[in-house]
Amino acid sequence: MSFLKRPRASISFLFFVLVAIALWGGKAEAIDLLKGVMPGAVSAVHEKYEGECLKCHTIGQKQFFQKCLDCHKEVKEDVAKKRGFHGKTDVSACETCHAEHGGRDKGLVVFEQAKFDHRQTEYALAGKHQETPCAKCHLKPKYRETPRDCVSCHQLKDKHKGSLGKECARCHNPKAWAEISFDHSTTKFRLEAKHQQVACEKCHTSQPFDAVPNTCVGCHQKEDKHKGILGRQCEQCHTAKSWKEPLFDHGKTAFALTGRHQKVDCLKCHTTPQLKETPKVCVTCHKKDDYHKGKLGTDCARCHTAAAWKQLKFDHSTTKYPLIGKHTDVPCAKCHVQERYKLPTECSTCHKKDDPHKGKLGAGCERCHTERGWKEIQKFDHQKADFPLLGKHTTVRCAQCHKTQLFTDASSLCIDCHVKDDYHKGNFGKKCESCHTADSWKKIAFDHAKQTKFLLTGKHADVKCAKCHVKPLFVQPTPSKCHECHGKDDYHKGKFGRKCDVCHGTDDWKRSTFDHATDAGYALVGRHVDVKCDECHLRPLFTGGVSRQCVTCHRRDDPHAGELGERCEMCHSETDFKIIKPRR
């Protein structure tokens, strides 16, 4: 604010004393007295407040910011909203810029115009505005009331006479009124090619910019030689480069033009403005050219091309029956006798009279015959059949199994062909493949561990199959309980029950693997080690529990005759019943 003039010296303390004394009396007397002590007359705008010092001054303060704002509401609002010059600069002391008591003719706004920075306002000066004298724009006493729109100052220069509206800044700029700098690409209608050479007023004939049509037909309707038949979307074919040079890429539509279609006039197909509704089916245009008379359907494109209607090009490989071998030389009409597409594809349909087997080998001719020649027999791949040939089966002649020359009557069960080779005489059932293989009938490949629930261990591994499988295999289950085979070997005579595997193992029948401490929960110590099992186990094992109380076995050895109870182990030892344990 160095460019602004400084206010006069502050009123002395004595002045405020005089003000107070004057106010103690009447109002009129106070005003007369204060006029005598004022440093000078107030400005013309404040004349009605002259003598009423406290309207602006506050006793004991040098700045009158708040009282100024109480009168100047618009400035107060600018400061509150931080807008305008007062809202964007430090205006805490109004008297810094507005010096009062300078007389009636003295203006309240005193500053050096040449040094004033207009950027502090909301209207920065640019271009020729920087050279314009302030008074040319600020015609009203209050600077804030100066208009900011172009038309307020430049209305006389508007050669459009208001027809293009009041937003002059859209085209004109402060550098020079005659210099136009409007970017039409910022609108919804970008100027291209010849549109860039058209004078603005040729299109903008009315005041609102939005009222100007942005469709081709809006300006070029009289140039439409189609007379509206192809609709109003001229830009689909025409460009701004040249109206007479249509540039439409039909390849980007759902119907690309190929062959002779490229030479057909647009109006021959597009007879209505609804271009998308133009039929794309060949028969719509070529019905009169269809010498099949509709017998082969309406899908002409399957055989005919756009290059020439008479030029046929049908790819039979796109169907479910591709033509190969001699079928490629067969005329279409020989198979499509009724001009139908859907025909049976079985060989026997056409070659029934060529079948020397008279149907005995069924209708699957292609299993042996090929398209290269009916008499050319290919080697049948039995691996693709339900019964792949393995091992010695690969050397067997077809007729040895297919006795009636049919494919479906040959059995896939081993026993049907190898019943004479079964030295088990049917005792092991009919599932020969469980043990035998196709490599050799005598070669056994049966894994008892993987194929059954009975693992062969110890001496079981050396036992012949027939010794256990005395009945036909798989027809009736083979016993898996020890006593069912070893009943005669049980020297306990059944006293210990039937769970032989609790004590005996498969390595040796005579070897006991029973641990009385871990398996029975009763450790044998002392004299109990030498006691025979059947002396305690009077009943078959596991059928009834054996008492663990000493008195059960030693009642007759009790010299106390039961007077000391049944807890013999409290005093007696397993080493010798007569040995008495020392008391603790």
Residue pairs with C-beta under 8 A, 6 or more apart in sequence:
1 90
1 96
1 97
3 111
3 112
3 115
3 116
4 96
4 97
4 110
4 111
4 112
5 99
5 110
5 111
6 99
7 95
7 96
7 99
7 100
8 39
8 40
8 99
8 101
8 102
9 39
10 62
11 39
11 57
15 37
16 59
16 60
18 33
18 34
18 37
19 30
19 34
19 37
19 53
19 54
19 59
20 59
21 33
22 29
22 30
22 33
22 34
23 30
23 54
30 51
31 50
31 51
31 52
32 51
34 51
34 53
35 50
35 51
38 50
38 51
38 53
38 101
39 101
40 101
40 102
40 103
41 50
41 101
41 102
41 103
41 104
42 49
42 50
42 100
42 101
42 104
43 100
43 102
43 103
43 104
43 106
43 107
43 108
44 104
44 105
45 108
46 56
46 100
46 108
47 104
49 55
49 56
55 67
56 64
56 67
56 68
56 100
57 64
57 67
58 64
58 67
63 92
63 93
63 94
63 95
64 94
64 95
65 91
65 92
65 93
65 94
68 75
68 94
68 98
69 75
69 76
69 79
70 76
74 144
75 86
75 91
78 84
78 85
78 86
78 87
78 144
79 86
79 87
79 91
80 87
81 87
82 88
83 122
84 121
84 122
84 144
85 120
85 121
85 122
85 143
85 144
88 120
88 121
88 122
89 120
91 97
97 109
97 110
97 111
98 108
98 109
98 110
99 106
99 108
99 110
100 108
109 143
113 134
118 124
118 125
119 125
122 148
123 148
125 132
125 174
126 174
126 175
127 173
127 174
127 175
127 176
128 174
128 175
128 176
129 174
137 146
137 153
138 146
139 146
140 146
147 153
149 166
149 168
150 166
150 167
150 168
150 169
150 172
151 158
151 162
151 166
151 168
154 168
154 172
154 177
157 177
158 168
160 201
162 207
163 201
163 204
163 205
163 206
163 207
164 171
164 200
164 204
164 207
164 209
165 207
165 208
165 209
170 182
170 209
171 180
171 181
171 182
171 200
172 179
172 180
172 181
173 179
173 181
184 190
184 191
185 191
187 209
188 214
189 214
191 198
191 240
192 240
192 241
193 239
193 240
193 241
193 242
194 240
194 241
194 242
195 240
203 212
203 219
204 212
205 212
206 212
213 219
215 232
215 234
216 232
216 233
216 234
216 235
216 238
217 224
217 232
217 234
220 234
220 238
220 243
223 243
224 234
226 267
228 273
229 267
229 270
229 271
229 272
229 273
230 237
230 266
230 267
230 270
230 273
230 275
231 273
231 274
231 275
232 273
233 275
236 248
236 275
237 246
237 247
237 248
237 266
238 245
238 246
238 247
239 245
239 247
241 247
250 256
250 257
251 257
254 280
255 278
255 280
257 264
257 306
258 306
258 307
259 305
259 306
259 307
259 308
260 306
260 307
260 308
261 306
269 278
269 285
270 278
271 278
272 278
279 285
281 298
282 298
282 299
282 300
282 301
282 304
283 290
283 294
283 298
283 300
286 300
286 304
286 309
289 309
290 300
292 339
295 338
295 339
295 340
296 303
296 339
296 340
296 341
297 341
302 314
303 312
303 313
303 314
304 311
304 312
304 313
305 311
305 312
305 313
316 322
316 323
317 323
319 341
320 345
321 343
321 345
323 330
324 371
325 370
325 371
325 372
325 373
326 371
326 372
326 373
327 371
333 339
335 343
335 350
336 343
343 349
346 363
347 363
347 364
347 365
347 366
347 369
348 355
348 359
348 363
348 365
351 365
351 374
354 374
355 365
357 405
360 404
360 405
360 406
361 368
361 405
361 406
361 407
362 406
362 407
362 408
364 407
367 380
367 407
368 377
368 378
368 380
369 376
369 377
369 378
370 376
370 378
380 398
382 388
382 389
383 389
385 407
386 412
387 410
387 412
389 396
390 438
390 439
391 437
391 438
391 439
391 440
392 438
392 439
392 440
393 438
399 405
401 410
401 417
402 409
402 410
403 409
403 410
411 417
413 430
414 430
414 431
414 432
414 433
414 436
415 422
415 430
415 432
418 432
418 441
421 441
422 428
422 432
424 466
424 473
426 472
427 466
427 469
427 470
427 471
427 472
427 473
428 435
428 465
428 469
428 472
428 473
428 474
429 472
429 473
429 474
429 475
431 473
431 474
434 446
434 451
434 473
434 474
435 444
435 445
435 446
436 443
436 444
436 445
437 443
437 445
448 454
448 455
448 456
449 455
449 456
453 480
454 478
454 480
456 463
457 506
457 507
458 505
458 506
458 507
458 508
459 506
459 507
459 508
460 506
468 478
468 479
468 485
469 478
471 478
479 485
481 498
482 498
482 499
482 500
482 501
482 504
483 490
483 498
483 500
486 500
486 509
489 509
490 500
492 534
494 540
495 534
495 537
495 539
495 540
495 541
496 503
496 533
496 537
496 540
496 541
496 542
497 540
497 541
497 542
497 543
499 541
499 542
502 514
502 519
502 541
502 542
503 512
503 513
503 514
504 511
504 512
504 513
505 511
505 513
514 520
516 522
516 523
516 524
517 523
517 524
522 548
524 531
525 574
526 573
526 574
526 575
526 576
527 574
527 575
527 576
527 577
528 574
536 546
536 553
537 546
549 566
549 568
550 566
550 567
550 568
550 569
550 572
551 558
551 562
551 566
551 568
554 568
554 577
555 562
557 577
558 568
564 571
568 577
570 581
571 580
571 581
572 578
572 579
572 580
572 581
573 579
573 580
573 581
